[in-house]
């Protein structure tokens, strides 16, 4: 088997560049349920700061994962929606969620065995 090389042409490297970090995947996962306003995202992901959420949303918009729609009204209204490229992440994120649930269950079982034995 050939040695894997990680550079700007590597698909995994591209994925990590676009979705890497603590918040982007959670933002995209949240938007799988539909369009959200900024404060809705803050409520759903309470540990993210306003500044960090703003930065992460801008990067996701720049990478064409989300669309930011601004309504001309007072007070201003801004909504965030997944693009078709962002929507294509749904089965991937669902598989990651399933893997995470399996992992948590295995770790819970392992810890329970360690405590009892």
C-alpha positions in Angstrom: 0.0 0.0 0.0 1.3 3.4 -0.9 2.1 6.0 1.8 -0.6 8.6 2.1 0.5 12.2 1.5 -1.4 15.1 3.0 -1.1 18.3 1.0 -3.4 20.8 -0.7 -4.5 18.2 -3.2 -5.6 15.7 -0.6 -9.3 15.4 -0.2 -9.1 14.7 3.5 -7.0 17.9 3.9 -9.6 19.9 2.1 -12.4 18.5 4.3 -10.4 19.4 7.4 -9.8 22.9 6.1 -13.5 23.4 5.5 -15.0 21.7 8.5 -12.1 21.6 10.9 -12.2 23.2 14.3 -14.6 22.9 17.2 -17.7 24.7 15.8 -18.1 24.3 12.0 -19.3 20.7 12.0 -21.8 21.6 14.8 -23.1 24.6 12.9 -23.6 22.5 9.7 -25.2 19.7 11.7 -27.6 22.2 13.2 -28.5 23.7 9.8 -29.4 20.2 8.6 -32.7 20.8 10.4 -33.3 24.0 8.3 -32.7 27.7 8.1 -31.6 29.3 11.4 -31.1 32.9 12.6 -27.9 33.9 14.4 -29.4 33.9 17.9 -31.1 30.5 17.2 -27.6 29.1 16.5 -26.3 30.7 19.7 -29.1 29.1 21.7 -28.5 25.6 20.1 -24.7 25.8 20.5 -24.5 27.8 23.8 -20.7 27.4 24.4 -19.7 29.2 21.2 -19.0 32.9 21.6 -20.6 35.5 19.4 -17.3 36.4 17.8 -16.4 32.8 17.1 -19.8 32.0 15.7 -19.6 35.0 13.4 -16.1 34.0 12.2 -17.1 30.4 11.6 -20.3 31.4 9.7 -18.2 33.7 7.5 -15.7 31.0 6.7 -18.5 28.5 5.9 -20.1 31.1 3.6 -16.8 31.8 1.9 -16.4 28.0 1.3 -19.9 27.8 -0.2 -21.2 25.5 2.6 -23.9 28.0 3.8 -25.8 31.0 2.4 -26.3 34.1 4.4 -29.5 36.0 3.6 -30.0 39.5 4.9 -33.4 41.0 5.0 -33.8 44.8 4.6 -35.8 45.6 7.7 -35.4 47.1 11.2 -34.2 45.4 13.3 -32.0 43.6 10.7 -32.8 40.0 10.1 -30.1 37.5 8.9 -30.7 33.8 8.2 -28.3 31.0 7.4 -29.1 28.0 5.2 -27.1 25.2 3.8 -26.2 25.3 0.1 -26.6 22.2 -2.0 -22.9 21.4 -1.3 -23.7 21.8 2.5 -26.7 19.6 2.2 -24.5 16.9 0.6 -22.8 16.6 4.0 -26.0 15.2 5.6 -25.3 11.4 5.1 -21.7 11.9 6.2 -22.7 13.7 9.4 -25.4 11.1 10.1 -22.7 8.4 9.8 -20.4 10.4 12.1 -23.3 10.7 14.5 -23.9 6.9 14.4 -20.2 6.2 14.9 -20.1 8.7 17.8 -23.1 7.0 19.5 -21.4 3.6 19.1 -18.1 4.9 20.5 -19.9 6.5 23.5 -21.7 3.2 24.2 -18.5 1.2 24.0 -16.7 3.6 26.4 -19.6 3.5 28.8 -19.5 -0.3 28.8 -15.7 -0.2 29.2 -15.9 2.2 32.2 -18.7 0.1 33.8 -16.6 -3.1 33.5 -13.5 -1.3 35.0 -15.6 -0.1 38.0 -17.1 -3.5 38.6 -14.1 -5.6 38.1 
